[in-house]
Amino acid sequence: MNARRLWAIVLKELRQMRRDRITLAMILGIPVFQLILFGYAINLNLRGLPAGIVDQAHTSASRALVMDMLATGVVEPSERADTPEQLMTLLRKGRISVGIVIPRDYERRRAEGRAVAQILVDGSDTAVQSAARQLAQVPITDDTLPDLRAPPTSTPPEGHIRVVAFYNPERRSAVNIVPGLIGVILTMTMVLFTAIAIVRERERGNMELLIATPLTRSELMVGKVLPYVIIGLVQTCLILALGVWLFAVPVRGWLVDVFVAAILLIVANLALGLLISTKAKSQFQATQMMIFVFLPSILLSGFMFPFAGMPKVAQWIAEVLPLTHFLRLIRGVMLRGAGLWELWPDVLALVGFTAVMMTVAIAQFRKRLD
């Protein structure tokens, strides 16, 4: 082995990396990005869960109990409700994760030592269940002791506050993970397929043939997308069938809503992939850029880590990602039985994302070789 020739190859590779800005960005960006995400944005201790409170007692003691719960920082009032039925509607729509109910006979229950409050939890996320159970362990003050003659204690008596988990009372992880896997797999495959679509035409020499056709830019881009919509639906059917068969994952909502939500995510990811394809110079670059999109999607969307535990800046970034909105849709439809019309903000977010990405991709694409 000749050291001089070996050194020449090393220099050649280093110079090529220096010229390839995308590769250089991956080398430097991925370690920094992961460090910031895992060290700053990822937080397993949930705080500020959106909650609704129904205090039917309206006494000083009931208000003190509510203040004790809010002081834990686990929940944050976000919606008004007057009855437990309204709390259940808000839970189904995904507008709250926790509902606190204090009955009218709170004082009598407190004097008799019975359960004085109830916490309704969206159990489709097991992390939310665990966080909500902390509320049942709030320290008891003199105002909230079931027995006013007993000395103050920091441990509530058994049954003091009851936690009722809906949609996944068994706390099975598969119930939460399998619907999310539909979005993760569709994001990975759809973005990758279309990210290399235009680049592959250039590398195989087919771009000359496409340029010679009377196709407009819009027709070419939309034609590239449509076949992958069918592929995405096939993947959705496969994951759903295996999830129901192997893991007994429920589908409480309309099956049509499940596929409509899947189509919204598929089209959004395909539009994003086309935009990447117009910027990439090679299939390798397109794959690198796809990873740059897929990594924050899987980490910030709420699939792996609780969304409520992230700081506000990370949540703002996550709101731009299609997977974040799809997870809310698919879990709402499959696990809570909600309709898409009840989850309209996330539907509009996916439609808007698709429109913007497709418009920019068409504007960036040029039917020429240079």
Phi, psi and chi 1 to 4 in degrees:
 res  aa     phi    psi   chi1   chi2   chi3   chi4
   1 MET       -  124.7 -176.9  176.6  -67.7      -
   2 ASN   -89.1  123.4 -173.2  -75.6      -      -
   3 ALA   -65.9  -35.0      -      -      -      -
   4 ARG   -66.6  -44.5 -176.2  178.3  177.5 -179.6
   5 ARG   -67.2  -37.4  -67.0 -165.2  -64.0  -94.8
   6 LEU   -63.0  -43.1 -178.7   61.3      -      -
   7 TRP   -64.9  -34.3  178.2 -116.0      -      -
   8 ALA   -63.7  -40.2      -      -      -      -
   9 ILE   -66.6  -40.8  -69.6  -64.3      -      -
  10 VAL   -60.8  -45.9  171.8      -      -      -
  11 LEU   -62.6  -40.2  -74.2  178.9      -      -
  12 LYS   -60.9  -43.8  176.7 -101.1 -177.2 -171.8
  13 GLU   -65.8  -41.2  -70.1  -63.5  -36.7      -
  14 LEU   -63.8  -41.8  -69.0  175.0      -      -
  15 ARG   -67.1  -36.1  -72.1  169.9 -178.7  168.3
  16 GLN   -67.0  -39.6 -174.1  172.2  -20.5      -
  17 MET   -63.6  -38.2  -71.9 -177.0 -168.8      -
  18 ARG   -65.0  -36.3 -175.0 -177.7   60.4 -174.2
  19 ARG   -76.2  -27.5  -63.1 -171.0 -172.7  101.7
  20 ASP   -85.6   98.1 -171.0  -10.8      -      -
  21 ARG   -67.5  -33.8  -64.7 -179.0  179.4  178.9
  22 ILE   -66.8  -44.3  -64.5 -179.4      -      -
  23 THR   -62.6  -41.8  -59.8      -      -      -
  24 LEU   -62.5  -39.9 -173.5   61.0      -      -
  25 ALA   -65.1  -36.9      -      -      -      -
  26 MET   -66.4  -41.1  -64.4  -75.7  -71.5      -
  27 ILE   -61.9  -43.4  -66.9  172.3      -      -
  28 LEU   -89.9  -33.8  -59.1  178.0      -      -
  29 GLY   -78.5  -40.4      -      -      -      -
  30 ILE   -62.0  -46.9  -73.3 -176.9      -      -
  31 PRO   -61.1  -42.8  -22.6   33.8      -      -
  32 VAL   -65.6  -42.7  174.4      -      -      -
  33 PHE   -63.2  -45.6 -168.7   64.0      -      -
  34 GLN   -66.1  -39.0  -74.6 -170.6  -20.1      -
  35 LEU   -62.4  -44.1  179.3   63.1      -      -
  36 ILE   -66.3  -42.0  -66.6  175.1      -      -
  37 LEU   -63.0  -51.9  -80.6 -179.7      -      -
  38 PHE   -73.4  -31.4  -77.3   94.4      -      -
  39 GLY   -85.9  -28.7      -      -      -      -
  40 TYR  -115.5  -49.7  174.7   68.3      -      -
  41 ALA   -82.2  -33.9      -      -      -      -
  42 ILE   -85.6  120.1  -54.6  -55.3      -      -
  43 ASN  -140.4  116.9 -176.3    7.8      -      -
  44 LEU   -82.5  -10.2  -61.9  179.1      -      -
  45 ASN   -91.9  103.7  -61.3  -42.4      -      -
  46 LEU   -72.1  136.8  -63.4 -170.5      -      -
  47 ARG  -139.7  149.2  -69.2  -67.6 -177.7  -90.5
  48 GLY    69.4   34.6      -      -      -      -
  49 LEU   -63.9  132.2  -68.5  172.6      -      -
  50 PRO   -63.1  129.3   21.7  -32.0      -      -
  51 ALA  -135.0  155.9      -      -      -      -
  52 GLY  -121.0  143.2      -      -      -      -
  53 ILE  -125.6  128.7  -59.4  173.1      -      -
  54 VAL  -119.1  103.5  173.7      -      -      -
  55 ASP  -104.8   96.5 -176.1   -1.0      -      -
  56 GLN   -85.9  -10.5  -63.2  177.0  -38.3      -
  57 ALA   -83.5  -42.0      -      -      -      -
  58 HIS    55.2   47.9  -61.9  -67.6      -      -
  59 THR  -116.5  167.4   64.8      -      -      -
  60 SER   -64.4  -36.0   59.2      -      -      -
  61 ALA   -68.8  -40.1      -      -      -      -
  62 SER   -67.6  -38.6   66.0      -      -      -
  63 ARG   -65.8  -34.9  -72.5 -169.1  -69.8  -90.4
  64 ALA   -65.7  -37.5      -      -      -      -
  65 LEU   -65.1  -42.3  177.5   60.3      -      -
  66 VAL   -62.4  -42.8  171.2      -      -      -
  67 MET   -64.1  -36.3  -66.2  -55.4  -64.2      -
  68 ASP   -62.8  -39.8  -73.9  -17.4      -      -
  69 MET   -67.0  -43.5  -69.3 -175.8 -178.7      -
  70 LEU   -66.6  -29.8  -62.4 -179.5      -      -
  71 ALA   -66.4  -20.9      -      -      -      -
  72 THR   -68.5  -21.5   63.5      -      -      -
  73 GLY    80.6   -2.2      -      -      -      -
  74 VAL   -70.6  -38.5  174.7      -      -      -
  75 VAL  -119.5  158.3  -65.9      -      -      -
  76 GLU  -142.2  123.1 -179.0  178.3  -26.6      -
  77 PRO   -59.5  129.0  -18.5   29.9      -      -
  78 SER  -132.1  -20.0   61.9      -      -      -
  79 GLU  -135.7  146.4  -62.6  -73.2  -16.7      -
  80 ARG   -91.7  141.7  -69.8 -178.3   56.0   85.4
  81 ALA  -151.9  149.5      -      -      -      -
  82 ASP  -113.1  -17.8  -61.5  -40.3      -      -
  83 THR  -137.9  157.5   63.1      -      -      -
  84 PRO   -59.6  -31.3  -24.4   33.8      -      -
  85 GLU   -62.9  -38.3  -69.9   75.4   15.1      -
  86 GLN   -66.7  -35.5  -67.3  178.7   -0.8      -
  87 LEU   -63.1  -41.5  -72.1 -179.6      -      -
  88 MET   -63.3  -38.0  -71.9  -60.4  -56.7      -
  89 THR   -64.1  -42.0  -59.6      -      -      -
  90 LEU   -65.7  -36.2  -67.2  172.5      -      -
  91 LEU   -64.3  -43.9  -81.2  175.2      -      -
  92 ARG   -64.2  -37.4 -170.7 -177.3   69.0 -105.5
  93 LYS   -77.0  -10.1  -66.9 -178.9  178.2 -179.6
  94 GLY    79.3   13.5      -      -      -      -
  95 ARG   -81.2  -20.3  -64.8  171.5   61.4  178.9
  96 ILE  -134.8  158.0   62.2  173.7      -      -
  97 SER  -107.0  -22.5  -61.6      -      -      -
  98 VAL  -137.2  137.8  177.2      -      -      -
  99 GLY  -123.0  132.0      -      -      -      -
 100 ILE  -110.7  124.9  -60.0  173.4      -      -
 101 VAL  -121.1  123.7 -179.5      -      -      -
 102 ILE  -116.3  116.3  -60.1  179.7      -      -
 103 PRO   -72.6  168.1   27.4  -33.9      -      -
 104 ARG   -64.7  -35.7  -68.9 -176.0  176.6   86.6
 105 ASP   -89.9   36.7   57.9  -14.8      -      -
 106 TYR   -57.0  -45.6  169.8   78.5      -      -
 107 GLU   -63.8  -41.0  -64.0  -68.6  -12.1      -
 108 ARG   -67.5  -41.8 -173.5  178.7   65.6 -178.9
 109 ARG   -61.7  -39.8  -71.3  170.8  173.6  -92.1
 110 ARG   -64.4  -40.8 -176.0  168.6   64.0   96.7
 111 ALA   -69.9  -32.5      -      -      -      -
 112 GLU   -87.4   -5.3  -65.4  175.1   -4.5      -
 113 GLY    78.3   19.2      -      -      -      -
 114 ARG   -91.5  177.1  -65.3 -171.0  -67.3  155.5
 115 ALA   -62.1  130.0      -      -      -      -
 116 VAL  -104.3  -11.5  -63.3      -      -      -
 117 ALA  -156.1  165.3      -      -      -      -
 118 GLN  -136.1  137.4 -169.9  175.6   58.6      -
 119 ILE  -113.3  119.1  -61.0  176.4      -      -
 120 LEU   -95.9  128.3  -47.7  178.6      -      -
 121 VAL  -125.1  139.3 -174.8      -      -      -
 122 ASP   -77.2   95.8  176.3    7.8      -      -
 123 GLY   -79.4    3.2      -      -      -      -
 124 SER   -64.4  -20.1   58.8      -      -      -
 125 ASP  -113.3  112.1 -169.6  -20.8      -      -
 126 THR   -64.0  -28.3   54.3      -      -      -
 127 ALA   -65.8  -36.3      -      -      -      -
 128 VAL   -67.2  -38.0  173.1      -      -      -
 129 GLN   -58.6  -46.8  -74.0 -165.9   48.7      -
 130 SER   -63.4  -40.5  -59.5      -      -      -
 131 ALA   -68.1  -39.1      -      -      -      -
 132 ALA   -67.2  -29.0      -      -      -      -
 133 ARG   -67.0  -18.8  -66.6 -177.8 -173.6  -82.2
 134 GLN   -66.2  -29.3  -61.3  178.1   26.2      -
 135 LEU   -65.8  -29.5  -61.6  178.6      -      -
 136 ALA   -72.9   -6.8      -      -      -      -
 137 GLN  -110.2   22.3  -54.8  -61.4  -38.6      -
 138 VAL   -64.4  141.2  -67.5      -      -      -
 139 PRO   -60.0  142.1  -21.2   32.2      -      -
 140 ILE   -92.7  126.7  -58.5  176.6      -      -
 141 THR   -97.6  178.0   63.1      -      -      -
 142 ASP   -60.0  -30.5  -70.9  -23.6      -      -
 143 ASP   -75.3  -18.9  -70.2  -25.8      -      -
 144 THR  -117.7   11.5   59.0      -      -      -
 145 LEU   -71.8  132.0  -81.1  171.6      -      -
 146 PRO   -59.5  -38.1  -24.7   34.3      -      -
 147 ASP  -111.4  109.0 -173.1   -3.3      -      -
 148 LEU   -68.8  -16.5  -62.2  178.9      -      -
 149 ARG   -85.0  -13.2  -63.4  169.7  -63.5  178.1
 150 ALA   -79.4  148.8      -      -      -      -
 151 PRO   -68.8  155.0   26.4  -34.8      -      -
 152 PRO   -60.0  145.0  -21.2   32.6      -      -
 153 THR  -141.4  156.1  176.2      -      -      -
 154 SER   -93.8   -0.1   59.3      -      -      -
 155 THR  -117.1  121.3  -56.6      -      -      -
 156 PRO   -70.1  148.4   26.0  -32.0      -      -
 157 PRO   -67.1  158.8   25.9  -34.2      -      -
 158 GLU   -62.8  131.9 -176.2  177.6   -2.2      -
 159 GLY    82.5    6.3      -      -      -      -
 160 HIS   -58.5  -48.8  171.5   65.1      -      -
 161 ILE  -130.6  125.9  -59.4  174.3      -      -
 162 ARG   -97.5  136.1  -68.7 -179.3  179.5  174.2
 163 VAL  -105.7  123.8  178.9      -      -      -
 164 VAL  -117.3  115.0 -178.8      -      -      -
 165 ALA   -98.4  127.5      -      -      -      -
 166 PHE  -104.0  158.0  -65.2   91.2      -      -
 167 TYR    75.1  -21.7  -45.9  122.7      -      -
 168 ASN  -158.3   60.9 -174.7   17.7      -      -
 169 PRO   -63.9  -25.0   22.7  -32.6      -      -
 170 GLU   -76.9   -8.9  -54.1   93.8  -13.8      -
 171 ARG    59.0   42.0  -58.1 -176.2   65.8 -178.4
 172 ARG   -82.4  127.0  -67.2 -168.1  -64.7  122.9
 173 SER   -65.1  -32.9  -61.1      -      -      -
 174 ALA   -61.9  -33.1      -      -      -      -
 175 VAL   -61.7  -35.8  172.9      -      -      -
 176 ASN   -84.7  -34.6 -178.3   56.0      -      -
 177 ILE   -81.3  -43.3  -68.0  175.4      -      -
 178 VAL   -59.9  -47.2  171.0      -      -      -
 179 PRO   -59.5  -37.5  -24.9   35.6      -      -
 180 GLY   -67.2  -30.6      -      -      -      -
 181 LEU   -63.9  -29.1  -84.2  176.5      -      -
 182 ILE   -58.0  -46.9  -61.5  175.4      -      -
 183 GLY   -67.7  -40.6      -      -      -      -
 184 VAL   -64.1  -46.1  171.2      -      -      -
 185 ILE   -67.0  -41.2  -66.4  172.8      -      -
 186 LEU   -65.5  -37.3  -70.8  177.8      -      -
 187 THR   -65.1  -45.0  -61.9      -      -      -
 188 MET   -66.0  -46.4  179.4  175.8   61.2      -
 189 THR   -78.8  -43.7   54.5      -      -      -
 190 MET   -66.6  -44.3  -65.8  -63.3  103.3      -
 191 VAL   -64.6  -41.0  175.2      -      -      -
 192 LEU   -65.9  -44.5  178.4   60.2      -      -
 193 PHE   -59.2  -47.8  -72.2  162.5      -      -
 194 THR   -82.4  -21.5   49.1      -      -      -
 195 ALA   -63.7  -29.4      -      -      -      -
 196 ILE  -101.9    3.9   63.1  176.6      -      -
 197 ALA   -64.6  -56.0      -      -      -      -
 198 ILE   -69.9  -39.8  -57.2  -62.0      -      -
 199 VAL   -61.5  -40.5  179.8      -      -      -
 200 ARG   -63.1  -37.0 -175.2  172.8   57.6 -126.0
 201 GLU   -62.8  -38.8  -59.9  -69.7   -3.0      -
 202 ARG   -68.4  -44.9  -67.7 -164.7 -174.1   99.4
 203 GLU   -68.0  -31.3  -68.3 -177.3  -11.1      -
 204 ARG   -88.6   -2.9  -67.7 -179.6  177.4  178.7
 205 GLY    81.5   12.0      -      -      -      -
 206 ASN   -83.4  -13.2  -65.2  -26.1      -      -
 207 MET   -62.4  -33.6 -173.9   57.0   68.6      -
 208 GLU   -60.8  -39.7  -66.9   91.4  -22.7      -
 209 LEU   -67.0  -39.8  -60.8  175.5      -      -
 210 LEU   -67.9  -35.9  -67.1  175.1      -      -
 211 ILE   -64.4  -35.3  -69.2  174.5      -      -
 212 ALA   -74.7  -14.4      -      -      -      -
 213 THR   -81.5  159.8   63.5      -      -      -
 214 PRO   -79.6   11.4   29.5  -35.7      -      -
 215 LEU   -63.0  138.0  -72.4  170.5      -      -
 216 THR   -82.8  169.5   64.1      -      -      -
 217 ARG   -62.0  -42.3  -70.5 -176.0  -61.8  172.2
 218 SER   -63.7  -43.9  -59.2      -      -      -
 219 GLU   -63.0  -39.8  -69.2  170.5  -14.9      -
 220 LEU   -66.6  -44.5  177.3   58.3      -      -
 221 MET   -68.1  -44.9  -59.7  -64.5  -87.2      -
 222 VAL   -66.0  -37.7  174.3      -      -      -
 223 GLY   -63.5  -31.0      -      -      -      -
 224 LYS   -69.5  -28.8  -76.0  -74.7 -174.8 -177.7
 225 VAL   -82.7  -43.2  164.6      -      -      -
 226 LEU   -56.0  -43.4  -69.3 -179.6      -      -
 227 PRO   -61.0  -32.8  -22.5   33.7      -      -
 228 TYR   -74.8  -20.4  -65.2  108.8      -      -
 229 VAL   -62.3  -42.4  174.2      -      -      -
 230 ILE   -64.7  -41.8  -60.1  175.0      -      -
 231 ILE   -61.6  -42.1  -65.3  175.0      -      -
 232 GLY   -63.1  -37.9      -      -      -      -
 233 LEU   -67.9  -36.9  -71.4  175.8      -      -
 234 VAL   -62.2  -43.8  171.1      -      -      -
 235 GLN   -62.1  -40.4  -70.1 -178.2  -34.7      -
 236 THR   -62.0  -45.1  -57.3      -      -      -
 237 CYS   -60.6  -41.6  -67.9      -      -      -
 238 LEU   -64.1  -46.4 -179.8   61.1      -      -
 239 ILE   -65.8  -42.2  -60.2  170.1      -      -
 240 LEU   -61.5  -46.2  -87.1  176.9      -      -
 241 ALA   -61.9  -45.4      -      -      -      -
 242 LEU   -67.3  -38.0  -68.6  176.8      -      -
 243 GLY   -63.9  -41.2      -      -      -      -
 244 VAL   -72.6  -38.9  172.8      -      -      -
 245 TRP   -75.9  -48.2  178.5   42.2      -      -
 246 LEU   -84.9  -36.1  -63.7  178.6      -      -
 247 PHE  -116.9    3.0  -57.8  102.8      -      -
 248 ALA    53.7   41.5      -      -      -      -
 249 VAL   -75.4  128.2  175.7      -      -      -
 250 PRO   -77.3  154.4   29.2  -34.5      -      -
 251 VAL  -124.0   89.4 -177.7      -      -      -
 252 ARG   -82.7  -24.4  -62.5 -171.3  172.7   97.4
 253 GLY   -92.5 -174.2      -      -      -      -
 254 TRP   -70.4  135.0  -69.6   97.2      -      -
 255 LEU   -64.2  -31.1 -161.5   57.7      -      -
 256 VAL   -61.5  -40.9  173.6      -      -      -
 257 ASP   -63.4  -36.0  -72.3  -15.6      -      -
 258 VAL   -60.8  -45.8  173.8      -      -      -
 259 PHE   -73.4  -32.4  -74.9  104.2      -      -
 260 VAL   -64.8  -43.0  171.4      -      -      -
 261 ALA   -62.0  -40.2      -      -      -      -
 262 ALA   -63.9  -41.1      -      -      -      -
 263 ILE   -63.0  -40.1  -69.4  174.9      -      -
 264 LEU   -60.3  -42.6  -69.7  174.4      -      -
 265 LEU   -70.6  -40.9  178.6   68.0      -      -
 266 ILE   -58.9  -49.1  -69.6  168.5      -      -
 267 VAL   -65.4  -38.7  176.7      -      -      -
 268 ALA   -62.8  -43.9      -      -      -      -
 269 ASN   -69.2  -36.4  -74.7  -32.6      -      -
 270 LEU   -65.3  -40.0  -67.6  176.7      -      -
 271 ALA   -64.3  -40.6      -      -      -      -
 272 LEU   -64.1  -41.8  177.1   59.0      -      -
 273 GLY   -62.8  -38.0      -      -      -      -
 274 LEU   -64.4  -39.1  -78.9  179.0      -      -
 275 LEU   -62.4  -41.7  179.0   59.3      -      -
 276 ILE   -62.7  -40.1  -66.9  175.0      -      -
 277 SER   -63.9  -32.4 -173.4      -      -      -
 278 THR   -73.4  -20.4   60.2      -      -      -
 279 LYS   -95.3  -29.7  -65.4  -66.2 -174.4 -179.4
 280 ALA   -76.1  146.8      -      -      -      -
 281 LYS   -96.8  -17.1  -57.3  -59.8 -177.8 -177.5
 282 SER  -150.4  166.6   65.1      -      -      -
 283 GLN   -64.8  -32.9  -65.4 -171.6   49.5      -
 284 PHE   -65.0  -43.1  178.6   65.9      -      -
 285 GLN   -64.0  -40.3  -82.5 -167.9   -3.2      -
 286 ALA   -61.3  -40.6      -      -      -      -
 287 THR   -64.9  -41.0  -55.8      -      -      -
 288 GLN   -61.4  -45.0  -72.4  179.1  -46.3      -
 289 MET   -65.9  -34.4  -64.2  172.1   70.2      -
 290 MET   -62.9  -40.8 -175.2  -83.4  -65.0      -
 291 ILE   -62.2  -36.7  -65.9  174.5      -      -
 292 PHE   -64.3  -27.5 -129.1   82.7      -      -
 293 VAL   -87.5  -40.6  173.3      -      -      -
 294 PHE   -68.5  -36.8 -178.5   68.8      -      -
 295 LEU   -60.7  -53.6 -173.2   61.5      -      -
 296 PRO   -66.2  -28.1   21.4  -31.9      -      -
 297 SER   -62.9  -45.6  -66.2      -      -      -
 298 ILE   -75.9  -26.0 -165.0  172.1      -      -
 299 LEU   -89.2  -33.0  -66.8  178.5      -      -
 300 LEU  -103.3  -11.1  -62.6 -179.1      -      -
 301 SER   -74.9  -17.6   62.1      -      -      -
 302 GLY   102.4    4.1      -      -      -      -
 303 PHE   -74.6  -48.0  172.5   72.1      -      -
 304 MET   -94.2  -37.5  -69.0 -175.4   62.0      -
 305 PHE  -125.8  148.3  -56.2   99.4      -      -
 306 PRO   -61.0  131.2  -21.3   32.4      -      -
 307 PHE   -65.6  -38.0 -174.4   83.6      -      -
 308 ALA   -68.0  -18.9      -      -      -      -
 309 GLY   -83.9   -6.5      -      -      -      -
 310 MET   -84.4  149.9  -58.6  175.8 -171.5      -
 311 PRO   -66.1  164.4   22.0  -31.6      -      -
 312 LYS   -59.7  -38.8  -69.0  -60.7 -178.9 -178.6
 313 VAL   -61.4  -44.5  175.1      -      -      -
 314 ALA   -64.8  -36.1      -      -      -      -
 315 GLN   -67.3  -36.7  -68.9 -177.4    3.7      -
 316 TRP   -63.6  -41.3  -66.9  -20.6      -      -
 317 ILE   -64.8  -41.6  -62.8  173.6      -      -
 318 ALA   -63.9  -30.5      -      -      -      -
 319 GLU   -65.7  -19.0  -67.8  -67.1  -16.8      -
 320 VAL   -81.3  -20.4 -176.8      -      -      -
 321 LEU   -84.0  132.8  -56.2  171.8      -      -
 322 PRO   -61.5  -35.2  -20.1   30.5      -      -
 323 LEU   -62.1  -33.8 -176.3   57.5      -      -
 324 THR   -58.6  -47.2  -58.1      -      -      -
 325 HIS   -73.4  -34.1  -58.9  -77.0      -      -
 326 PHE   -66.4  -39.9  175.0   76.6      -      -
 327 LEU   -60.4  -38.5  -71.0 -179.4      -      -
 328 ARG   -66.4  -38.6  -64.7  171.0 -176.4  166.0
 329 LEU   -67.9  -51.2  -69.1  177.9      -      -
 330 ILE   -69.3  -37.8 -162.9   66.3      -      -
 331 ARG   -71.5  -34.6  -72.8  171.6  176.7  168.9
 332 GLY   -65.6  -42.5      -      -      -      -
 333 VAL   -74.7  -50.7  173.5      -      -      -
 334 MET   -73.3  -42.0  -72.5 -174.9   60.9      -
 335 LEU   -97.2  -34.5  -55.1 -176.9      -      -
 336 ARG  -104.1   -7.3  -59.9 -165.0  -58.9  -90.4
 337 GLY    73.8   21.4      -      -      -      -
 338 ALA   -79.3  156.4      -      -      -      -
 339 GLY   -95.9  157.3      -      -      -      -
 340 LEU   -61.6  -30.8  -72.1 -177.1      -      -
 341 TRP   -66.0  -24.5   64.7   91.0      -      -
 342 GLU   -81.7  -16.7  -63.6  176.9  -52.3      -
 343 LEU  -112.0   32.3  -52.7  170.2      -      -
 344 TRP   -58.5  -31.7   61.7  -94.0      -      -
 345 PRO   -59.5  -39.7  -24.9   36.4      -      -
 346 ASP   -74.4  -31.4  -64.2  -63.1      -      -
 347 VAL   -63.5  -45.5  172.7      -      -      -
 348 LEU   -64.4  -36.2  -71.7 -178.2      -      -
 349 ALA   -62.0  -42.9      -      -      -      -
 350 LEU   -68.7  -40.1  -73.2  176.4      -      -
 351 VAL   -64.1  -43.6  172.3      -      -      -
 352 GLY   -64.4  -40.7      -      -      -      -
 353 PHE   -61.5  -44.1 -179.5   89.7      -      -
 354 THR   -62.2  -44.9  -57.7      -      -      -
 355 ALA   -61.4  -43.4      -      -      -      -
 356 VAL   -67.5  -48.2  171.2      -      -      -
 357 MET   -63.9  -41.5  -69.2  -64.0  105.4      -
 358 MET   -67.2  -39.7 -157.7   67.0 -176.4      -
 359 THR   -64.0  -44.7  -58.3      -      -      -
 360 VAL   -66.9  -39.6  176.0      -      -      -
 361 ALA   -63.9  -43.2      -      -      -      -
 362 ILE   -65.2  -39.2  -66.7  173.9      -      -
 363 ALA   -67.3  -31.8      -      -      -      -
 364 GLN   -80.7  -23.5  -68.8  -68.9  -36.3      -
 365 PHE   -79.3  137.0  176.4   69.1      -      -
 366 ARG  -126.7  133.7  -64.6  -69.9 -177.3  -90.0
 367 LYS   -83.3   67.0  -74.7 -177.3   63.0  177.2
 368 ARG  -154.5  165.5   59.6  174.1 -176.3 -106.5
 369 LEU   -86.5  -24.2  -63.4  177.7      -      -
 370 ASP   -81.3      -   56.4   -9.7      -      -
